[in-house]
Amino acid sequence: MIEAAKTFEEYLKKENISGFQVREAGDDRDTAIFESEVEIEGRRLPIVVLIDATAYATIRIRLAQNAVDDTNAMLLTGWLMRQNQDSRLIKFYLTSDTTILADVVVPHNPDAFDPDVMTSVLRVFIRDITKLMPDLAMLLPEE
């Protein structure tokens, strides 16, 4: 595990932040994956923090799976495009299997990783997604 990921893992332990499972991806970027879930609007949403040897870490939340059907495609696409225009922090993606992801990319120095910055961004990210979920939930197909 790279030093930045070790620093983040130690920070989580020191601050008593539980709920993250850590694993290594085994890729050429030495990616460490911190996995957890957040509950927003009654939904349990998977969240990951990806820290690797590059100058960027990513925080990703899977907002919905099978999000598009014949009735919501245009409205949902419009909503996602508006969010991407309005948000400087979060970028939204619709994958080929109609999963909606939300990402925040956090620049960092791998040799001087600051876990306080990462957890601050994580809190803002969750706060902002929490505010947006009621509107998104109205556009999603019934589960």
C-alpha positions in Angstrom: 0.0 0.0 0.0 1.3 3.4 -0.9 2.2 5.9 1.8 -0.8 8.2 1.1 -3.3 5.3 1.6 -1.5 4.2 4.8 -1.8 7.8 6.1 -5.5 7.9 5.3 -6.0 4.5 6.9 -4.2 5.6 10.1 -6.2 8.8 10.2 -9.5 6.9 10.0 -8.4 4.7 12.9 -7.1 7.7 15.0 -10.3 9.7 14.4 -12.4 6.6 15.2 -14.0 6.8 11.7 -15.3 3.3 11.2 -17.2 1.6 8.4 -14.5 1.5 5.7 -13.2 -1.8 4.4 -9.8 -1.4 2.8 -8.3 -3.5 -0.1 -5.6 -3.1 -2.7 -6.6 -3.2 -6.3 -3.3 -4.7 -7.4 -3.0 -2.4 -10.4 -0.1 -0.5 -11.8 -1.1 2.7 -9.9 -1.0 0.9 -6.5 -4.6 1.8 -5.9 -6.0 1.4 -2.4 -9.8 1.2 -2.2 -11.7 2.3 0.9 -15.2 1.0 0.7 -18.3 1.8 2.7 -21.9 2.8 2.5 -23.9 6.0 3.2 -27.6 6.1 3.9 -29.3 8.9 2.0 -33.1 9.2 1.5 -33.6 5.7 2.9 -31.1 4.3 0.3 -27.9 2.6 1.2 -25.4 3.9 -1.4 -22.0 2.4 -1.9 -19.1 4.9 -1.5 -15.4 4.4 -2.3 -12.3 6.5 -1.7 -9.6 5.6 -4.2 -6.1 6.6 -3.4 -3.3 5.8 -5.7 0.2 6.8 -6.8 -1.1 9.6 -9.0 -1.6 13.2 -7.9 -5.4 12.6 -7.7 -7.7 10.7 -5.3 -11.3 10.0 -6.1 -14.4 9.8 -4.0 -17.2 8.0 -5.7 -20.8 7.3 -4.8 -23.1 5.0 -6.8 -26.4 6.8 -6.7 -28.5 4.4 -8.6 -28.4 1.2 -10.7 -30.7 0.6 -13.6 -31.6 4.2 -13.5 -32.9 4.7 -17.0 -36.2 3.4 -18.5 -38.4 4.5 -21.4 -40.2 7.0 -19.2 -37.3 9.0 -17.7 -34.4 9.0 -20.1 -34.8 12.6 -21.3 -35.6 14.0 -17.8 -32.7 12.1 -16.2 -30.2 13.1 -18.8 -31.3 16.7 -18.5 -31.0 16.6 -14.7 -27.5 15.1 -14.9 -26.3 17.7 -17.4 -27.7 20.5 -15.2 -25.9 19.1 -12.1 -22.6 19.0 -14.0 -23.0 22.6 -15.1 -24.0 23.8 -11.6 -21.5 21.8 -9.4 -17.9 22.8 -9.3 -17.1 19.9 -6.9 -19.2 16.9 -8.1 -19.3 15.3 -11.6 -22.1 12.9 -12.5 -21.8 10.0 -14.9 -24.3 7.7 -16.5 -22.6 4.4 -17.3 -23.4 2.0 -20.2 -25.4 -0.2 -17.8 -27.4 2.9 -16.7 -25.7 3.2 -13.3 -25.4 6.8 -12.0 -22.1 7.6 -10.4 -21.0 10.9 -8.7 -17.3 11.6 -8.4 -15.1 14.1 -6.7 -11.5 14.2 -7.7 -9.2 15.6 -5.1 -5.7 16.7 -6.1 -3.0 15.8 -3.6 0.7 15.3 -3.2 1.2 11.5 -2.8 4.3 12.2 -0.7 2.5 14.7 1.7 -1.0 13.4 1.8 -3.4 15.4 4.0 -6.2 13.2 5.3 -7.9 16.2 6.8 -8.5 17.6 3.3 -9.8 14.3 2.1 -12.3 13.9 5.0 -13.4 17.5 4.6 -14.1 17.0 0.9 -15.9 13.7 1.8 -18.2 15.5 4.2 -19.1 18.2 1.7 -19.6 15.6 -1.0 -22.1 13.7 1.2 -23.8 16.9 2.3 -24.3 18.0 -1.3 -25.5 14.6 -2.5 -27.9 14.4 0.4 -29.5 17.7 -0.8 -29.7 16.4 -4.4 -31.1 12.9 -3.8 -34.8 13.9 -3.3 -34.9 15.4 -6.8 -33.0 12.5 -8.3 -35.1 9.9 -6.5 -38.2 11.4 -8.2 -36.7 10.7 -11.6 -35.7 7.1 -10.9 -37.8 4.1 -11.8 -39.7 2.4 -8.9 -37.5 -0.2 -7.2 
